[in-house]
Amino acid sequence: MMSKFKQSLRKSLFNRYFAICSAVILATVTLMGGLVIGFSATYFGETSQESLRKNAEQAAQITLAGMEDYNYLKVPVATVQNGYRIISATTESYIFLVNLDGKTLICSEGENCNHRTYSISEDVMEKAISGEYDGSGTLGGIYDTSHYTVGIPIKHHDETLAVLFASTEATDVWYFIMDLMDIIFFCALIATVISSVAIYFVTNKMTRPLREMAAAAKSFSTGDFTVRVQAEGEDEIAQLARSFNHMADSVADLESVRRSFIANVSHELKTPMMTIGGFIDGILDGTVPDEKRRQYLEVVSEEIKRLSRMVKSMLSIARIEAGDMKLNPTNFDINELVCRTVFAFEQKIEAKNLEIMGLESDEVYVSADSDLIHQVIYNLIDNAVKFVDEGGCISFAYTVKDGSVFVSVKNTGAGIAQQELPRLFDRFYKTDKSRSLDKTGVGLGLYIVQTIVNQHKGDLLVKSVEGEYTEFTFSVPAADPKAVKEMNKRRVIDEAEKNTT
């Protein structure tokens, strides 16, 4: 049953592929045939008209030469007509001379030619007298079939004496087009037959990796990400197979990250929840003495705050990665933002007797989302305050380079081991030292910092020497000096108006 299904699938794919290829081939051949026919007809017409113009010019010379003997007052019919006949016989065209009223005077066909029955229309005569008439058609009903016709004036000393026309049948181009269509049809038939044979074998080869991909995708749906597709050659199917294998690797990595994320979240949630539950149960059942209840409730409060911070951090990450947190860049002094953020840690800084350096820097304007950059600075200062040594130093530095502002936050202390630096910005990652020193963190602060900096198209770097220092440096776009100048100018004007009021 499965074999029949595969065969029907293969036949169905072949039919679709064959129909598409055949339609493309036929459409291409038809389009190319139409273009060839159109260009050929145009070229045939232009060539015919150019040849007629040369014939007309030659006949005009014969006419002027004959009229010269009569002081250009009379046309020697016999002499000129013989010249017309010679040109007509060698070029298979009609040569006839008309007066300015459009009446035929001399024709290469003799006295009984069809041109003498009709008069040339005024619009044709006007174009011919100006030397610009060349067209195709029946020439106002003179011909029964389409003809190419060229008309030129006979002039002497800028005086138009008569108009000479040269015509030839245009039916030859249609015979040429019919023969060309037969050739095109025959080529289309041969191409379709050859393509059908080639498509049959090519489709069988092409469907094999496709069927393998379908089987692999089915395995993925059951949770097995170990299946891979054989990729042979350099054609599009082979590239698709390699891309499929690359996608499978990415999906497997993503699944591993998902499972790790769930495990980390579960672990981080379990610890504070067990602590909260144990202390509350102890208070409820009377195990905890009355004099220690406040102490235990303070621990419960800290654990709840820790849970709140973790949930808030995870929500911030989700919003940024989902694109819901849009950037709202403004020009602001980032040194002022750093100073205000440092003041928020005043109690912790005084408790550790820390020295703060670099806040006396001049104004450094950046173009960024001030709320998000405040979160970056807050997280970096929070880390610095946690891991700085007692009585140590936290310093700030600013560097402007290539249109970016680099902000550095450096703290003395134990530092970070070199082997731990590559994983420092992973979700929920905490170094061994931070696990002993930081009891309230959840390992999301630096990941949030990196995500926000990346949103601003900036870089985040870390340098550390164990036993000496740790330094984080991030970059954001610098503000346009003209915009800063204009902003300061408006601020001065606003302050002056305020003082005046």
C-alpha atoms as one frame of an Amber mdcrd trajectory, in Angstrom:
protein
   0.000   0.000   0.000   2.808   2.375   0.966   4.651   1.377  -2.205   1.597
   2.230  -4.322   1.282   5.544  -2.496   4.909   6.394  -3.222   4.474   5.405
  -6.859   1.357   7.544  -7.210   3.129  10.414  -5.471   6.063  10.063  -7.822
   3.780   9.919 -10.865   1.836  12.899  -9.610   5.053  14.848  -9.122   6.202
  13.792 -12.574   2.931  14.927 -14.125   3.105  18.282 -12.420   6.767  18.738
 -13.238   6.233  17.633 -16.836   3.231  19.934 -17.284   5.104  22.897 -15.825
   8.232  22.282 -17.888   6.225  21.685 -21.050   4.232  24.855 -20.468   7.416
  26.828 -19.860   9.057  25.370 -22.965   6.019  26.034 -25.156   5.582  29.536
 -23.731   9.266  30.268 -24.265   9.275  28.905 -27.796   6.074  30.814 -28.580
   7.478  34.032 -27.151  10.791  33.601 -28.918   8.999  32.654 -32.120   6.811
  35.737 -31.874   9.840  37.936 -31.265  11.743  36.361 -34.160   8.743  36.747
 -36.464   8.197  40.344 -35.369  11.847  41.301 -35.752  12.080  39.456 -39.040
   8.986  41.179 -40.418  10.307  44.566 -39.302  13.732  43.887 -40.764  12.183
  42.582 -44.000  10.056  45.721 -44.293  12.930  48.092 -43.525  15.173  46.292
 -45.999  12.496  46.401 -48.690  11.853  50.104 -48.136  15.565  50.897 -48.173
  15.917  49.012 -51.460  12.888  50.861 -52.870  14.391  54.202 -51.866  17.574
  53.376 -53.756  15.479  52.345 -56.795  13.487  55.581 -56.572  16.641  57.672
 -56.324  18.095  55.889 -59.346  14.863  56.451 -61.304  14.856  60.102 -60.205
  18.319  60.557 -61.678  17.106  59.048 -64.971  14.118  61.405 -64.931  16.187
  64.524 -64.296  18.707  63.484 -66.939  15.884  63.140 -69.523  14.283  66.473
 -68.566  17.571  68.318 -68.847  17.377  68.187 -72.656  14.007  69.983 -72.497
  15.111  72.616 -69.998  13.159  70.738 -67.296   9.850  71.711 -68.894   8.993
  68.344 -70.359   9.536  64.682 -69.551  10.711  62.465 -72.468   8.247  59.642
 -71.869   9.860  56.951 -74.036  13.379  57.457 -72.692  12.381  57.697 -69.057
   9.914  54.826 -69.285  12.600  52.501 -70.659  14.786  53.390 -67.702  11.896
  52.679 -65.334  11.299  49.303 -66.967  14.924  48.258 -66.584  14.908  49.118
 -62.877  11.508  47.456 -62.417  12.594  44.243 -64.120  15.799  43.875 -62.114
  14.249  44.718 -58.736  10.697  43.317 -59.159   9.143  46.665 -58.316   6.821
  49.262 -59.820   8.229  52.685 -60.750   5.836  55.506 -61.621   6.020  59.293
 -61.879   3.119  61.528 -60.821   2.543  65.258 -61.129   1.917  67.514 -58.183
  -1.818  66.741 -58.377  -1.201  63.032 -57.854  -1.904  61.979 -61.470   0.378
  59.309 -62.927   2.466  60.564 -65.879   4.805  57.628 -66.566   4.773  54.050
 -65.246   7.118  51.135 -65.691   4.042  49.008 -66.556   3.152  51.090 -69.591
  -0.090  52.827 -70.590  -2.477  50.260 -69.086  -1.038  50.251 -65.557  -3.349
  50.449 -62.577  -1.677  53.644 -61.325  -3.295  55.771 -64.046  -6.773  54.829
 -62.774  -6.316  56.485 -59.401  -4.829  59.645 -58.008  -2.467  59.663 -55.078
  -4.113  61.139 -51.946  -3.129  64.590 -50.740  -1.627  63.420 -47.424   0.609
  60.923 -49.243   1.648  63.601 -51.719   2.526  66.032 -48.922   4.786  63.469
 -47.265   6.355  62.432 -50.570   7.066  66.040 -51.579   8.813  66.549 -48.244
  10.824  63.381 -48.943   9.482  61.494 -45.888   6.989  59.013 -47.315   7.627
  55.314 -46.860   4.814  53.007 -45.836   2.941  49.812 -46.488  -0.620  49.196
 -47.621  -2.747  49.512 -50.729  -1.775  53.161 -51.343  -5.345  54.403 -51.162
  -6.873  51.462 -53.070  -4.466  51.462 -55.994  -3.302  47.933 -55.098  -5.429
  44.916 -54.189  -2.793  43.587 -51.779  -0.361  45.196 -49.374   2.674  46.864
 -50.932   5.747  48.625 -49.617   5.952  52.094 -51.182   8.522  54.893 -51.125
   7.960  58.368 -52.557  10.591  61.058 -53.242  10.307  64.461 -54.950  11.887
  65.372 -58.320  13.519  68.761 -57.749  15.452  71.281 -59.792  16.906  74.340
 -58.064  14.682  73.711 -54.979  11.600  73.579 -57.231   9.531  70.395 -57.008
   8.712  69.268 -60.551   7.035  65.914 -59.842   7.026  62.995 -57.413   8.487
  59.536 -58.083   7.081  56.407 -56.386   8.565  52.936 -56.144   6.442  49.992
 -54.904   6.840  46.278 -54.404   4.551  43.539 -53.112   4.645  42.860 -49.364
   3.211  39.362 -49.635   6.686  37.786 -49.681   7.107  38.550 -46.003   4.016
  36.493 -45.176   5.397  33.481 -47.035   8.604  33.922 -45.082   6.682  34.134
 -41.801   4.683  30.974 -42.597   7.900  29.045 -43.292   9.380  30.417 -40.078
   6.316  29.320 -38.103   6.655  25.781 -39.483  10.262  25.685 -38.293   9.339
  27.015 -34.862   6.518  24.476 -34.475   8.826  21.628 -35.460  11.466  22.813
 -32.957   8.834  23.080 -30.202   7.667  19.519 -30.911  11.228  18.151 -30.796
  11.966  20.085 -27.595   8.839  18.731 -25.914   9.676  15.119 -26.798  13.266
  15.417 -25.627  12.269  17.239 -22.452   9.658  14.606 -21.557  12.277  11.864
 -21.722  14.817  13.905 -19.755  12.267  14.967 -17.138  11.258  11.377 -16.476
  14.783  10.370 -15.408  15.617  13.662 -13.739  12.423  13.578 -11.667  13.202
  10.126 -10.317  16.602  11.352  -9.186  15.215  14.561  -7.769  12.429  12.935
  -5.751  14.768  10.625  -3.844  16.211  13.294  -1.517  12.749  14.858  -1.298
  11.328  11.587  -0.042  14.216  11.319   2.405  13.447  14.814   3.643   9.805
  13.885   4.128  10.838  10.837   6.166  13.282  12.939   8.208  10.626  15.571
   8.894   8.313  12.825  10.114  11.057  11.667  12.477  11.464  15.225  13.751
   7.765  15.329  14.601   8.306  12.343  16.924  11.250  14.031  18.664  14.051
  12.210  16.817  16.462  14.860  15.497  19.267  12.447  14.540  18.107  11.692
  10.962  20.010  13.448   8.173  19.639  13.527   4.371  22.397  12.513   1.952
  23.617  15.516  -0.048  25.499  14.633  -3.231  26.613  17.081  -5.903  26.315
  20.832  -6.142  22.890  21.260  -7.737  19.896  22.945  -6.132  18.538  19.699
  -4.656  21.906  18.961  -3.046  21.992  22.497  -1.666  18.453  22.016  -0.365
  19.512  18.776   1.304  22.457  20.492   2.972  20.216  23.354   4.048  17.764
  20.798   5.434  20.551  19.145   7.419  21.673  22.561   8.671  18.089  23.303
   9.690  17.946  19.942  11.472  21.101  20.844  13.408  19.588  24.215  14.318
  16.331  22.601  15.421  18.268  20.082  17.526  20.276  22.914  19.120  17.087
  24.891  19.707  15.452  21.895  21.329  18.488  21.484  23.558  18.329  25.169
  24.505  14.594  24.874  25.162  15.051  21.905  27.462  17.958  23.621  29.220
  15.883  26.791  29.585  12.978  24.877  31.112  15.349  23.047  33.453  17.007
  26.310  34.534  13.703  28.096  35.040  12.369  25.151  37.026  15.492  25.122
  39.186  15.466  28.886  39.771  11.764  28.843  40.647  11.952  25.747  42.841
  14.531  27.085  45.309  12.759  30.307  46.394   9.347  28.642  46.308  10.545
  25.829  48.592  12.053  28.413  50.937   8.861  30.476  50.972   6.684  27.401
  51.456   8.848  25.995  54.263   8.989  29.218  56.239   5.264  29.921  55.880
   4.393  26.342  56.913   6.695  26.753  59.911   4.961  29.976  60.908   1.482
  28.489  60.421   2.100  25.283  62.393   3.928  27.098  65.216   7.331  25.536
  64.584   8.905  28.970  64.214   9.047  30.874  67.544   7.242  34.193  67.749
  10.459  36.135  68.220  11.841  34.764  64.885   8.718  35.217  62.796   9.730
  38.698  61.625  13.148  37.397  60.598  11.592  34.554  58.639   9.024  36.867
  57.024  11.856  39.131  55.889  13.477  36.113  54.222  10.147  35.274  52.575
   9.857  38.889  51.395  13.351  38.787  49.851  12.573  35.522  48.073   9.334
  36.975  46.691  11.261  40.012  45.447  13.741  37.649  43.829  10.917  35.828
  42.050   9.488  39.166  40.962  12.854  40.262  39.539  13.261  37.002  37.647
   9.756  37.204  36.157  10.329  40.856  35.223  13.651  39.993  33.592  12.115
  37.100  31.643   9.266  39.325  30.459  11.756  41.972  29.334  13.727  39.370
  27.372  10.565  38.005  25.780   9.419  41.488  24.742  12.792  42.399  23.243
  13.215  39.135  21.343   9.631  39.242  20.070  10.181  42.766  18.749   7.461
  44.217  20.987   9.923  46.500  22.739  10.521  49.151  20.097  13.446  51.533
  20.353  12.648  55.176  20.991  16.023  56.878  20.401  16.614  60.368  21.786
  19.711  62.509  22.331  20.791  62.574  25.994  23.874  62.888  28.193  24.824
  59.341  29.146  27.191  60.557  31.896  24.244  62.220  33.623  22.303  58.945
  33.365  25.244  57.065  34.911  25.443  59.571  37.778  21.721  59.279  38.540
  21.958  55.468  38.470  24.982  55.442  40.804  23.055  57.561  43.335  20.403
  54.819  43.464  23.103  52.518  44.931  24.250  55.077  47.502  23.451  52.960
  50.568  25.185  49.824  49.200  28.205  51.914  48.131  28.528  53.448  51.591
  28.032  50.073  53.254  31.045  48.685  51.358  33.031  51.927  51.698  33.596
  52.071  47.928  35.418  54.705  45.885  33.621  55.931  42.745  35.708  57.413
  39.921  34.909  58.880  36.475  31.638  60.653  37.283  33.243  64.070  36.834
  33.466  63.533  33.062  32.172  66.162  30.636  28.850  65.756  28.850  28.773
  62.741  26.505  25.726  62.714  24.260  24.388  59.548  22.661  21.423  58.717
  20.437  19.631  55.775  22.061  16.581  54.663  24.017  17.232  56.214  27.417
  14.965  53.783  29.327  16.645  50.684  27.878  20.157  52.111  28.296  19.255
  52.926  31.917  18.492  49.225  32.385  21.889  48.342  30.855  23.731  50.733
  33.160  21.699  49.628  36.186  22.505  45.954  35.612  26.227  46.626  35.105
  26.463  48.830  38.206  24.455  46.264  40.173  26.989  43.576  39.187  29.904
  45.870  39.983  28.546  46.695  43.466  27.874  43.001  44.204  31.315  41.732
  43.236  33.607  44.643  44.124  35.881  43.952  47.079  35.298  45.693  50.427
  36.754  49.201  50.246  37.381  48.742  46.533  36.830  51.021  43.551  34.244
  51.316  40.778  35.281  53.518  37.862  33.558  54.773  34.721  35.129  55.865
  31.423  33.832  57.174  28.088  35.428  56.992  24.636  34.032  58.463  21.421
  35.208  56.691  18.252  33.854  56.210  14.715  30.399  57.564  15.507  29.967
  55.439  18.664  30.305  56.097  22.383  32.005  53.362  24.428  31.019  53.250
  28.109  33.164  51.226  30.529  32.193  50.056  34.028  35.166  48.646  35.951
  35.332  47.251  39.471  38.184  45.872  41.503  37.776  42.465  43.075  38.205
  38.762  42.529  37.627  38.917  38.757  36.317  36.166  36.510  38.134  33.061
  35.282  39.024  33.143  31.574  37.226  29.852  30.847  33.967  31.337  32.176
  34.031  34.524  30.058  32.521  32.958  26.868  29.423  31.801  28.797  29.021
  34.950  30.855  26.116  36.274  28.739  24.145  33.010  28.571  20.724  32.845
  30.171  20.734  31.762  33.831  24.503  31.317  33.806  26.211  32.147  37.066
  29.890  31.610  37.788  30.902  29.602  40.810  32.046  32.765  42.594  28.824
  34.614  41.826  26.787  31.715  43.215  28.487  32.165  46.579  28.456  35.990
  46.530  25.141  36.725  44.765  22.245  35.077  46.516  19.541  37.206  44.897
  20.469  37.138  41.200  19.071  34.710  38.645  21.705  34.963  35.903  19.637
  37.063  33.476  21.105  40.541  34.007  24.033  40.273  31.580  21.895  38.492
  29.000  19.453  41.420  29.103  22.361  43.857  28.797  23.667  42.065  25.703
  20.193  41.899  24.137  19.561  45.633  24.603  23.014  46.589  23.305  22.483
  44.386  20.248  19.150  46.143  19.669  21.155  49.395  19.423  23.593  47.800
  16.920  26.338  48.095  19.510  28.973  45.794  21.021  29.410  44.419  24.541
  32.881  43.385  25.709  34.260  42.065  28.992  37.822  41.968  30.301  38.868
  40.456  33.584  42.019  39.523  35.476  41.530  37.172  38.402  42.343  38.829
  41.711  42.451  42.306  40.154  39.420  43.632  38.248  36.460  43.074  35.938
  35.535  45.608  33.216  32.429  45.682  31.005  32.363  47.992  27.964  29.344
  48.605  25.749  28.852  50.919  22.769  25.877  52.952  21.534  25.552  55.422
  18.631  26.881  58.898  19.333  24.501  61.829  18.956  24.759  64.147  15.956
  26.800  67.212  17.074  24.468  69.538  15.165  21.433  68.065  16.923  23.156
  68.404  20.313  24.075  72.006  19.574  20.503  72.799  18.571  19.157  71.021
  21.675  21.455  72.987  23.996  20.476  76.187  22.213  16.779  75.484  22.785
  17.476  74.638  26.415  19.236  77.990  26.965  16.345  79.828  25.321  13.783
  77.944  27.452  15.700  78.702  30.643  15.982  82.391  29.685  12.248  82.590
  29.002  11.548  80.809  32.292  13.729  83.251  34.246  12.090  86.195  32.466
   8.665  84.919  33.409
